[in-house]
Amino acid sequence: MKNLYLKRVLALLLASLLLVVVVQPAAADDTTETLTTRWSGVGRYGIVAQGVGMDGVSTGDIFGLNVPGTVVAAYLYWEGHDHRYNAPVGDNNVDLRVDGGPVVTLTADGIHGPLEWYGSFDRIAYWEDVTSLVLSGSHNYEVSDLSMDEHDGAGLIVVYENAALPVAYVEIQDGLDRAFRTWTPPERGETAVNCFQFDALATPRPLDLAAFVGGIEPMPDLKWGDRPNAIWYRTGTGTTPTDMLNAEFAAPPWNRDPLIKLLDKVPTAPGDFALTASDGGKWDTYTNSIVINPGETWACFQLESAYLPTPINTCSPEDPVLGCCPQPTKGTNGYCRQASFVGLALAGVVELEQPIPPEPIPPVVEEEFVPEPGSILLLGSGLAGLAGYATLRWRTRE
């Protein structure tokens, strides 16, 4: 087998973790962080991710999560923000119930954060290994007893094995990051760049992406109107980029890396953005795919809190790529306000081996008759006898 590793990205961009359970988080910081690997493996693996928004409620249901194979690994994430003067801050205990069965109380295996949010609030995310609780097939998972000042939601990500799948490298990354354009100081208009590295192949292949994002409002937001955001990616070889937008403290127009690509189309209507709180509340499970070209060895992603695009409202100057306004303006459904979100969780899939063509069927060739050694000996002695007999008759005639 060729050692072809692509991190089939299942990096849950949710908002989560440290390797150690911490009941009382440390003081909040203002750091943008890259994601870290939670789980990785090689096999005939696939991955599914599904979440539920829990804005204003303590209970949410992940309905019909379908795992089409044997469960290999499963992780539950939950995230929200809390007043930093609460004691304790956050909530590292939740209840999980499968198909209406008995309630299992979970204590988080890890925490990420707290990360400073508005004023005296901190964002906090948790993760728990629930491999023993998740089932193959389609099932319902109820998350309850979540208690923070505000909770965005919860999500399950599952790695499964299925003999019908190609051999692939799967990686789950998670961490806590934030993005909110124009929030200063300091501005955090985009997340850190998160990359997946793998060995090159001679043929193109897809990378399937999944992401958990907490805190993203439904689009369009009834209170604030449009909440622009974007997802960017770049693939290549050699050194991976540390910044693709070059926009953190720069005034527009920003000097974006010309090699990055917008994962979703440029917005042309209200709410037409990448992250839309697809699971309700303030939780988004985002899925998409990109193409890894022959010879490429990495793929990197970056999420951005952007401005209102000019197809909706005209303003100047504009962002040179998205065509977005450089300041808040009156949106279609209210005042435009840049998207604010935290977390991040990515997931991707790429085969480790090039397709092996079937072996050609050899042509039918008639075998050439080759006498056995014993037959050759007998034939030789027979010919010698005939020669002796002919000589004898010849002499008799003389």
C-alpha positions in Angstrom: 0.0 0.0 0.0 1.3 3.4 -0.8 1.8 5.6 2.2 -0.7 8.2 0.9 -2.1 10.2 3.8 -4.7 12.8 3.4 -6.3 13.9 6.4 -9.9 13.2 5.5 -10.8 16.1 7.3 -13.2 15.7 9.9 -12.0 18.5 12.0 -15.0 19.6 14.0 -14.8 23.4 13.8 -17.0 23.6 16.8 -15.5 25.2 19.8 -13.9 22.7 22.0 -11.2 21.1 24.0 -8.2 20.4 26.0 -7.0 16.9 26.7 -7.6 17.3 30.4 -11.0 17.8 32.1 -11.1 21.2 33.8 -14.1 22.0 35.9 -13.1 25.6 36.6 -11.6 27.1 33.4 -8.6 29.4 33.7 -8.8 33.1 33.0 -10.0 34.0 29.5 -7.5 34.9 26.9 -7.7 36.7 23.6 -5.8 34.2 21.4 -6.8 32.9 18.0 -5.9 29.2 18.0 -5.4 26.6 15.4 -7.2 23.3 15.7 -5.6 20.2 17.1 -6.0 16.6 16.2 -8.5 14.7 18.3 -8.5 11.4 16.4 -7.0 9.9 13.3 -6.8 6.5 11.6 -6.5 4.6 8.4 -9.0 2.1 7.1 -12.2 1.7 5.1 -13.6 4.6 7.0 -16.3 7.2 6.5 -17.6 10.0 8.7 -21.0 11.6 9.6 -21.6 14.8 11.5 -24.9 16.3 12.7 -25.8 18.9 15.3 -28.7 20.8 16.9 -29.0 24.5 17.7 -29.9 25.2 21.4 -30.2 28.9 21.6 -32.3 29.7 24.6 -33.1 26.1 25.4 -31.4 23.4 27.6 -32.5 20.4 25.5 -31.9 19.6 21.9 -32.5 16.5 19.7 -30.1 15.2 17.0 -32.7 13.3 15.0 -32.0 10.4 12.6 -28.2 10.4 12.8 -27.5 7.6 10.3 -24.2 5.6 10.7 -23.9 3.3 7.7 -21.3 1.0 9.2 -19.6 -0.2 12.3 -18.9 2.7 14.8 -15.1 3.2 15.2 -15.0 6.5 17.1 -17.7 9.1 18.2 -17.4 12.5 19.9 -20.0 14.8 21.3 -19.4 18.5 21.4 -21.3 21.3 23.1 -20.5 25.1 23.3 -21.8 28.4 24.7 -20.7 31.4 26.6 -20.9 32.3 30.2 -20.3 35.3 32.5 -16.7 35.0 33.7 -17.7 35.8 37.3 -20.1 32.9 37.5 -18.9 30.0 39.8 -18.3 27.7 38.1 -17.9 29.1 34.7 -19.4 27.0 31.9 -21.0 23.6 32.1 -18.9 20.4 31.7 -21.8 18.1 32.4 -24.7 17.2 30.1 -27.1 14.4 29.7 -27.4 12.1 26.7 -30.3 9.8 25.8 -30.4 7.5 22.9 -33.8 6.7 21.3 -35.7 7.7 24.4 -33.8 5.3 26.6 -32.2 5.9 30.0 -30.4 9.2 30.6 -26.6 9.0 30.8 -24.9 11.9 32.5 -21.6 12.8 30.8 -18.6 14.7 32.3 -16.5 16.3 29.5 -13.3 14.6 28.7 -11.8 18.0 27.7 -12.5 21.7 27.5 -11.2 24.4 25.2 -11.2 28.0 26.4 -12.4 30.2 27.9 -12.0 32.6 25.1 -12.8 36.3 25.7 -16.1 37.4 24.2 -18.2 40.6 24.7 -17.3 42.5 27.8 -17.2 40.1 30.7 -18.4 37.0 28.8 -16.2 34.0 27.8 -16.8 31.3 25.1 -16.3 27.7 26.3 -16.5 24.4 24.4 -16.4 20.8 25.5 -15.9 17.4 24.1 -16.7 13.8 25.2 -15.8 10.4 23.8 -19.2 8.7 23.3 -18.0 5.8 21.1 -19.7 3.3 23.4 -23.1 5.1 23.3 -23.4 5.7 19.5 -25.1 3.0 17.4 -24.9 1.8 13.8 -27.9 2.7 11.7 -30.4 5.6 12.2 -31.0 6.8 15.8 -32.1 9.8 17.8 -29.8 11.5 20.4 -31.2 13.9 23.0 -28.8 16.3 24.6 -30.1 17.9 27.8 -29.3 19.7 31.0 -27.0 22.2 29.3 -26.6 25.2 31.6 -24.8 28.4 30.7 -25.9 32.0 30.2 -26.2 31.3 26.5 -25.6 27.9 24.8 -25.3 27.7 21.0 -25.7 24.0 20.5 -24.3 20.5 20.4 -23.1 18.0 17.7 -22.0 14.5 17.1 -19.3 13.4 14.8 -18.9 9.6 14.1 -16.2 7.7 12.3 -17.5 4.4 10.9 -16.1 1.4 9.0 -17.6 -0.1 5.9 -16.0 -2.8 3.7 -17.5 -1.1 0.6 -15.4 2.1 1.2 -12.0 2.8 -0.2 -9.0 2.9 2.2 -8.8 6.4 3.6 -7.1 8.5 6.2 -9.5 10.2 8.6 -8.7 12.9 11.0 -10.8 14.8 13.5 -9.5 18.2 14.5 -11.2 20.6 17.0 -10.4 23.8 18.9 -11.8 27.1 20.0 -11.5 30.2 17.7 -13.5 33.3 17.0 -14.3 35.7 14.2 -16.1 39.1 14.2 -15.0 41.8 11.8 -14.5 45.3 13.2 -14.5 44.1 16.8 -11.5 46.0 18.2 -9.1 45.8 20.0 -7.9 43.5 18.7 -9.8 42.7 15.6 -10.5 39.0 14.9 -12.1 39.2 11.5 -11.1 35.7 10.5 -10.1 32.4 12.1 -6.7 30.9 12.0 -5.7 28.9 9.0 -6.3 25.2 9.6 -4.6 22.7 7.3 -4.7 19.0 6.5 -1.5 17.4 5.1 -1.3 14.2 3.0 0.9 12.4 0.4 0.7 13.2 -3.3 -1.2 11.2 -5.8 -0.8 11.1 -9.5 -4.6 11.5 -10.0 -7.1 14.1 -8.7 -9.3 13.2 -5.8 -12.1 14.9 -3.7 -11.7 16.1 -0.1 -15.0 16.0 1.6 -15.3 18.6 4.3 -17.6 18.9 7.4 -17.6 21.6 10.0 -19.3 22.5 13.3 -19.6 26.2 14.0 -21.2 27.7 17.1 -22.7 31.1 17.5 -23.6 31.7 13.9 -27.1 33.4 13.6 -29.8 32.2 11.3 -29.7 33.9 7.9 -31.0 36.5 7.5 -31.0 37.5 11.1 -34.4 39.1 12.1 -32.7 41.5 14.5 -29.5 42.5 12.7 -30.4 41.8 9.0 -27.7 40.2 7.0 -24.7 38.6 8.8 -22.0 38.1 6.1 -19.4 35.4 6.3 -17.3 33.4 3.9 -15.1 30.2 3.8 -11.9 30.2 1.9 -9.5 27.4 0.9 -6.2 26.8 -0.8 -4.4 23.6 -1.9 -0.8 23.1 -2.8 2.6 21.7 -2.0 5.5 22.8 0.1 5.0 25.2 3.0 1.5 25.7 4.2 0.1 29.3 4.6 -0.4 30.9 8.0 -2.7 33.6 6.7 -4.7 33.6 3.5 -6.8 36.8 4.0 -4.1 39.2 5.3 -7.0 41.3 6.6 -6.7 41.3 10.4 -5.6 44.9 11.0 -5.5 46.1 7.4 -7.9 48.7 6.0 -9.8 47.6 2.9 -9.2 46.8 0.2 -7.4 43.8 1.7 -4.4 42.1 0.2 -5.8 38.6 -0.1 -3.7 35.7 -1.2 -4.4 35.4 -4.9 -4.3 31.6 -4.7 -7.2 31.2 -2.3 -10.6 30.2 -3.5 -14.1 31.0 -2.1 -15.7 27.7 -1.1 -19.2 29.0 -1.6 -20.3 31.4 -4.4 -20.2 35.1 -3.9 -23.5 36.1 -2.1 -26.1 37.6 -4.3 -29.2 37.7 -2.0 -29.9 38.3 1.7 -28.7 35.4 3.8 -26.8 33.9 0.9 -23.7 33.0 2.9 -21.7 29.9 3.8 -22.7 29.6 7.5 -26.4 29.9 8.1 -27.2 28.1 11.4 -28.5 25.1 9.5 -29.2 23.1 12.7 -31.3 25.9 14.2 -30.5 28.2 17.1 -26.9 29.2 16.8 -25.3 26.0 15.4 -24.2 25.1 11.9 -23.1 21.8 10.5 -21.5 22.8 7.2 -20.6 20.3 4.5 -18.9 20.7 1.1 -16.1 19.2 -1.0 -13.0 20.4 -2.9 -10.7 18.8 -5.4 -7.1 17.8 -4.5 -5.1 18.1 -7.7 -2.3 15.6 -8.7 0.9 16.2 -6.8 -0.7 18.3 -4.0 0.1 17.6 -0.4 -2.1 19.9 1.7 -5.4 21.7 1.9 -6.0 24.7 4.1 -9.2 26.5 5.2 -10.0 29.8 6.8 -13.4 31.3 7.9 -14.1 35.0 7.7 -16.6 37.4 9.2 -17.2 39.6 6.2 -19.2 42.7 5.1 -22.5 43.1 3.3 -22.1 42.3 -0.4 -22.8 45.1 -2.9 -25.4 43.1 -4.9 -27.6 43.7 -1.9 -26.5 47.2 -0.9 -24.2 49.6 -2.8 -21.3 51.1 -0.9 -17.7 52.2 -1.6 -14.9 51.3 -1.4 -15.5 47.6 -1.8 -13.6 44.5 -0.9 -11.8 43.5 -4.2 -12.8 39.9 -4.0 -16.2 39.6 -2.4 -17.3 43.1 -3.4 -18.4 43.9 0.2 -19.0 47.1 2.1 -16.1 48.2 4.4 -18.5 49.4 7.1 -21.9 48.5 8.6 -24.8 49.7 6.5 -28.5 49.4 6.5 -29.3 45.8 5.4 -32.3 44.4 3.6 -33.8 43.1 6.9 -32.4 45.6 9.3 -29.0 47.0 10.2 -26.2 45.0 8.6 -23.9 43.5 11.3 -20.9 41.2 10.5 -21.2 37.6 11.5 -19.8 36.6 14.9 -19.0 33.0 15.6 -16.6 30.7 17.4 -15.4 27.2 17.4 -14.4 25.2 14.3 -14.5 21.5 13.5 -13.4 20.1 10.1 -13.7 16.7 8.5 -12.4 15.4 5.2 -12.0 12.2 3.2 -9.4 11.2 0.6 -8.4 7.8 -0.6 -4.9 6.6 0.3 -4.3 4.5 -2.8 -4.7 5.1 -6.5 -7.2 2.9 -8.2 -5.6 -0.4 -9.2 -6.6 -1.3 -12.8 -7.7 -4.9 -13.3 -5.0 -7.2 -14.5 -5.3 -7.9 -18.3 -6.5 -11.4 -19.3 -3.5 -13.1 -21.0 -4.2 -14.3 -24.7 -4.8 -18.0 -25.3 -1.7 -19.6 -26.7 -1.6 -23.1 -28.0 1.1 -25.1 -26.2 3.9 -26.4 -28.3 4.4 -30.2 -28.0 7.7 -31.0 -26.3 8.5 -34.8 -26.0 9.5 -36.1 -22.6 13.2 -37.2 -22.2 12.1 -40.9 -22.1 10.3 -40.5 -25.4 13.3 -38.9 -27.0 15.5 -41.8 -25.8 13.1 -44.4 -27.2 12.8 -42.5 -30.5 16.6 -42.4 -30.8 17.1 -46.0 -30.1 14.3 -46.8 -32.7 16.0 -44.7 -35.4 19.3 -46.4 -34.6 17.7 -49.8 -35.0 16.2 -48.9 -38.3 19.6 -47.6 -39.5 21.3 -50.9 -38.5 18.6 -52.9 -40.3 18.9 -50.9 -43.5 22.7 -51.3 -43.5 22.4 -55.1 -43.0 20.1 -55.4 -46.0 22.4 -53.2 -48.1 25.3 -55.6 -47.4 23.2 -58.6 -48.2 22.5 -57.3 -51.7 26.2 -56.9 -52.3 
